């Protein structure tokens, strides 16, 4: 019986980051946070044309992927970009997008 191939940890991490960035609201959240040292949920909500509950869902997706981190400062939650994972995402996307797709220049024309 042939052993099934498994995905590498880099492939899995890259896919997780890509999934987390797969919605324009989450891209907008990351862009907003990139310009801030940190900010509170209310600040993020004011920047987006969506309901608070929807903002919370998008923040959860970004946090679960490790791209942002949150800290509770009762009664508020403060968010910022997870710099370590952001640098990892930058590296992984750079490697992935920097690959040569075709060996010949005219392979797909």
N, C-alpha and C positions, 0 to 999 in steps of 0.2 A: 504494500500500500504506500502511495506517494504522500510524503508529509506536506501539509498545507503551508504555503508561504505566509509569513506574518508581516505586518507593517512595521517599519522602524519606529522608534520612539520620536524621532524627528518628524516623520510623516504624520504621526498621530497628533503631535503638538501643533504642527503647522495647520492641520485640518481644524483643530479646536480653535485656534486663533482666527482662522478664516471664517469659521461658522459664527464666532462672536462678532466679527466685523461685517457680517452678511446682511445688515439692515441699516438703512440710512440714519435712523435715529441713534443707533449705537455709534456710527461714524461721527455724527454730530456731537455726541457726548464726549467721545475721545478728543475731538478737535477742541471742544470747549475746555476740557480739563487740561489739555496740553498748554493752554495759555494761562493757567492758574497754578499757584503753588498747591492749593487744595480748595475745595468749595463744599458747600452744604447742599443737601438734596433740593431745597427750595430754590437755590440759585440755578441749578441744572434744570429744574422744572420750568422756570421762567424763560429759559432759552429755547424750549421746544414746543411745537404746536400740538402737543398730545396730553392726555389725561395723566394725573399723578400716578395712578395705578399702572399705567403703561410705562411710564418712566421707570418706576420701580422694577418692573419685569426686565427692562433693558439693562438697568444697572446690575441686576442679579446675574444676567447672562454674561456681562463683561467681567463681573467679579468671579463667577464660577470658572471662567476661562483664565483668570489670573491677570487680566490686563489692567484692572483697577483694584484698588483696595478701599475699604471703608472702615471708619472708626466711629464708634458711638460716643457722642458727647451729649449726654442727656440734656435736653429732649431732642437733639438733632443728630443726624449722621453726616459725617464729613467724608468726602471722597477725594481720591487722587490717583494718578496713574501709578501702577506698580512698575517702577523704573527697571528693575531687574528683568521682569518678564517682557517689558516693552522692548528692551534691548535684544532679548532673545528672539522675539517676534520679528524685529527688524533684520536680524541676522538670517533667520530661517526664510523669510520672504525674499531677502536679497539673494540668497543661494538659489532658491527655487526659481525666481524670475530671471536670474542671470544665466540659467542653463541655456545651452544652444538647443533649439528645438529641432532644427533640420541640419543635417551635415552638408547638404548642397544648398546653394542659394535659391535654386529654382525648383526645389522638391515639391512645393505645393502650388506652383503657379499654373 
